[in-house]
Amino acid sequence: MKHHSITAALHNRSFFFLWLAEIFSQIAMNMLNFILIIVAYELTNSNSAVSGIVLAFTIPAVIFGLLAGVYVDRWDKKKVLFATNFFRACLLIVLAICHKNIPALYLLTFAVSTITQFFIPAETPVIPLIVQGELLYSANALFGIALYGAILIAYGLSGPFLLFFQPAVSLVILGLIFFLASVCIFFVKEPNLRKKRIAVRHLSIHEELRQAFSLILRTKEVYSSFLLLIIVQLLILIISVLGPGYAQHVLGIGIEKFPILFVTPAAIGLVTGSILITHYFHHYPKHRSARLGLFIAAIAVCLLPYGSKLSSKAFIQTINVYLPKFLMINILHIMVFLAFVIGIALALIFVPSNTILQEKTSDEIRGKIYGTLNAVVSLCSIIPVILAGSLADVFGVGLVLTSLGIIIGIVGVLHIFMHA
């Protein structure tokens, strides 16, 4: 049936333009992160300067994430998406002019990130306003592909961008991509929900946040999905931190090769998982799909450090006897396969969890839920990301990855009791 196809939601004209806007804005934002880090390092030759850029990107989420969710729920989400993309485009033009001035670089990076905090609680919550019913699975699968696929595209394009263009020209081009995203938003049919937005304006910010937290804590499906989306983001961040050490000490390859060898199969796995969930898991309970994703991710992450042991097993060696030399299974092949499996697991968690949040929340509160999610992820990521790097230095990357897999497995077991 058509609504079981992963591309079904694209037949909705408004969603099609929303999806294009998401692709453009995510590619531009991810490329901007990478380019600004390179620019800061080249200007100062200092790792501390790079840390300053990272902080300028992350601090606004902690400061403004919750408030942004409140205000986005009061405003027209289409207008928020249009304005945030347009203003980011304008700031990048200014940034192109001032990019050689480090204080200005920090200030403008902080400003772009602050505007992005208002974009985040509007992008996903607007989906159920223009796509309803069973098409939500298709829409969320496509959004997941856009979100994580943008990371892959941005990584692939950032290097050539800086090779072929000066930083100033690169920033102008990224500004134009943001502007293109705002043009796409213009073609999204605006949901007529003005009366509902006016109805919540008499509440104080404190009261609106209290309502959002109350909904999260008292609704089993909501807090369960909320927790799983946090786990997904933390998993990605921690693997990013451990990636260079894993490449050097476990795989024995250059650090620069790891992102393309890991991210590419993971992105392909995400697409595969999204297709599987929309075609074959459509009527399977959403919380069970997400739990399956947790256990698959746990097993795959636990196995990541043991590729060399797996490749030396007798049955692998037997298979290799019958394969041509260039196809012989080795530690890299096993890592690529496990990355692909992790991508599938991410789709199984991401798509149903977002769909549950959208189905169980109303438009008046959905922005606050996603604003809270953004703020909580930013706060929760600080300690695990720092600890992961420090523990890897002391105990080794392999042990930390195995421990991470075990923790994800424990979360999966707890998830069973949550829905018992």
PyMOL commands that set and color helices and strands:
alter all, ss='L'
color gray80, all
select helices_A, chain A and resi 2-4+8-11+13-44+47-74+77-98+102-123+127-130+135-164+167-186+194-199+205-218+220-251+255-279+286-311+314-321+325-327+331-360+363-395+397-418
alter helices_A, ss='H'
color red, helices_A
deselect
rebuild
show_as cartoon
